[in-house]
Amino acid sequence: MESKNHQRGVQLFELGRFNEAITYLQQAITESVYNYGSKYYLALCFFNIEDFDKSATILDELLHETPNEGNLFFLKGQIASRKDKSAEALQFVNQSIELDPYEADYFGFKGALLMNNKKFEEALHFVNEGLKLNPKNTACLNLRARLLTLSLIHISEPTRLG
């Protein structure tokens, strides 16, 4: 059963009150050192207040405890992206996709990274893969619209002979 501190921390997180949530989540972790959920939400809180170093430290600890969680690599990729470490971000999102190939957000994030690197056709491919998994995924839909609307990718029809 989750602690009251964890529950309150998650409620505050969902309300966007990240600094307040941190206090409760830290208390939940002192109650149970191996509290994956509280640690993950704590990492998300630090990410949202742009304390990327604290978030990364918590994620590294979680990865030591549970090395096969795609969402942890996904968040590490987002941190790397915010720090303008595109190659590192791509490595992390690739690990996310390898561990959980059914999460559309991972494909959307990879598409965004590729688009930022001006690899537009490859970006569209990954965004479309994400949409195959979840046709209503807003990140993939928005990115696909941007790629197509900006005419960054030219889809040509096959030439007709004769």
C-alpha positions in Angstrom: 0.0 0.0 0.0 1.3 3.4 -0.9 2.0 5.9 1.8 -0.1 9.0 2.4 3.0 11.1 1.6 3.4 9.4 -1.7 -0.3 9.9 -2.5 -0.2 13.6 -1.5 3.1 14.1 -3.5 1.5 12.6 -6.6 -1.6 14.8 -6.2 0.5 17.9 -5.9 2.6 16.8 -8.9 -0.6 16.4 -11.0 -1.6 19.9 -10.0 1.7 21.2 -11.2 2.8 22.1 -7.7 6.2 20.5 -8.1 8.1 22.2 -5.2 5.4 21.2 -2.7 5.3 17.6 -4.1 9.0 17.2 -3.6 8.7 17.5 0.2 6.0 14.8 0.3 7.8 12.5 -2.1 11.1 12.8 -0.2 9.2 11.8 3.0 7.7 8.8 1.2 11.2 7.7 0.2 12.4 7.9 3.8 9.5 5.6 4.7 10.5 3.1 2.1 14.0 3.4 0.5 13.0 1.2 -2.5 9.9 3.2 -3.4 10.1 3.2 -7.2 7.0 5.3 -7.7 8.0 8.1 -5.3 11.5 8.2 -6.7 10.2 8.4 -10.2 7.8 11.2 -9.4 10.5 13.0 -7.5 12.7 12.8 -10.6 9.8 14.2 -12.7 9.4 17.1 -10.2 13.0 18.0 -10.4 12.8 17.8 -14.2 9.8 20.1 -14.2 11.5 22.7 -12.1 14.6 22.4 -14.4 16.9 20.9 -11.7 18.2 18.4 -14.2 21.2 17.3 -12.2 19.0 16.2 -9.3 16.6 14.5 -11.6 19.4 12.7 -13.4 20.9 11.6 -10.0 17.6 10.0 -9.0 17.2 8.4 -12.4 20.7 6.8 -12.2 19.7 5.4 -8.8 16.5 4.0 -10.2 18.3 2.5 -13.2 20.7 0.8 -10.8 17.7 -0.7 -9.0 15.5 -1.4 -12.1 17.7 -1.3 -15.3 14.9 -2.3 -17.8 12.5 0.6 -17.5 12.0 2.4 -20.7 10.5 5.5 -19.1 13.7 6.1 -17.1 15.8 6.2 -20.3 13.1 8.4 -21.9 13.4 11.0 -19.1 17.2 10.8 -19.2 16.9 11.5 -22.9 14.7 14.5 -22.3 17.2 15.8 -19.8 20.0 15.4 -22.3 17.9 17.2 -24.9 17.4 20.1 -22.6 21.1 20.3 -22.1 21.7 20.4 -25.9 23.2 16.9 -25.9 21.3 15.6 -28.9 23.5 12.5 -29.6 23.1 11.4 -25.9 19.4 12.1 -26.1 19.1 9.9 -29.1 21.0 7.1 -27.4 18.6 7.2 -24.4 15.5 7.3 -26.5 16.8 4.4 -28.5 17.2 2.4 -25.3 13.6 3.4 -24.3 12.3 2.1 -27.7 14.3 -1.1 -27.3 12.9 -1.8 -23.9 9.3 -0.7 -24.7 8.6 -0.6 -28.4 4.9 0.0 -27.9 5.1 3.5 -26.4 4.2 6.2 -29.0 5.7 9.0 -27.0 9.2 7.5 -27.4 8.8 7.6 -31.2 7.5 11.1 -31.1 10.5 12.3 -29.0 12.9 10.5 -31.4 11.1 12.2 -34.3 11.5 15.6 -32.6 15.2 15.0 -32.0 15.7 13.9 -35.6 13.8 17.0 -36.9 16.0 19.2 -34.8 19.0 17.6 -36.5 17.3 18.3 -39.9 16.8 14.6 -40.6 13.2 15.3 -41.7 12.4 12.1 -43.6 13.7 9.9 -40.8 11.8 12.1 -38.3 8.5 11.5 -40.2 9.2 7.8 -40.3 9.4 7.6 -36.5 6.5 9.9 -35.9 4.4 7.7 -38.2 5.5 4.6 -36.3 4.3 6.3 -33.1 1.0 7.0 -34.7 0.6 3.4 -35.7 0.9 2.5 -32.0 -1.5 5.3 -30.9 -3.3 7.3 -33.7 -4.4 9.9 -31.1 -0.9 10.6 -29.7 -0.8 14.4 -29.6 3.0 14.7 -29.6 3.2 12.6 -32.8 0.2 14.3 -34.4 1.6 17.8 -33.7 5.1 16.9 -34.9 3.8 15.2 -38.0 1.7 18.3 -38.8 4.8 20.5 -38.3 6.9 18.3 -40.6 4.3 18.3 -43.4 3.0 21.9 -43.0 6.5 23.4 -43.2 7.0 21.5 -46.4 10.2 20.1 -45.0 9.5 16.8 -46.6 8.7 16.6 -50.2 6.7 13.6 -51.1 7.0 12.9 -54.8 4.8 10.8 -56.9 6.5 8.1 -59.0 7.3 9.3 -62.6 5.2 7.8 -65.3 6.8 6.3 -68.3 5.2 6.3 -71.7 
